[in-house]
Amino acid sequence: MNISYRSSDWRERILSNLAETPFTITINGESFRCASVEGFWQGLKSKDERREYVFGLSGLAAKNAGRGKQSASFQIAGLTIRVGGSQHEELIKEAIRQKVLQNERVAEALKSSTGGITHRVPARTKPIFKMEKLVLAVRRELFGH
């Protein structure tokens, strides 16, 4: 299974970070409403009202909202998180977990998946984390396989 926003398989599309799969994530006691994992990921690069706006995006609009924004760390809910560090990775994993827990069709797609999961991206993009590793970890945690 290759999770991709452009796949013809609904399960691969819905598991994509870009899929509109609303969820709420709580960080350090503060709740944030997000339209997609990508919106959450890219929103972490922004501040205040802009962050809230980006959290509400999905699809390519979410992906493009974070273009060109780079820093060594970001702040959220009173925490300072190092970009690419273990806390950052845990936040993204928690976003995936909440997406699955709060969207029945996402849970169905992930639970019914078997074997490996890939996330092929264009060569020009280099994700900080291996999304397939995080999705597989959530699948093991929630569904035991």
Sequence and secondary structure as in RCSB ss.txt:
>XXXX:A:sequence
MNISYRSSDWRERILSNLAETPFTITINGESFRCASVEGFWQGLKSKDERREYVFGLSGLAAKNAGRGKQSASFQ
IAGLTIRVGGSQHEELIKEAIRQKVLQNERVAEALKSSTGGITHRVPARTKPIFKMEKLVLAVRRELFGH
>XXXX:A:secstr
 B  TT SSHHHHHTSTTS   EEEEETTEEEEES HHHHHHHTTS HHHHHHHHT  HHHHHHHTTT   SEEE
ETTEEEETTSHHHHHHHHHHHHHHHHH HHHHHHHHH  S  B    TT   SS HHHHHHHHHHHHH  
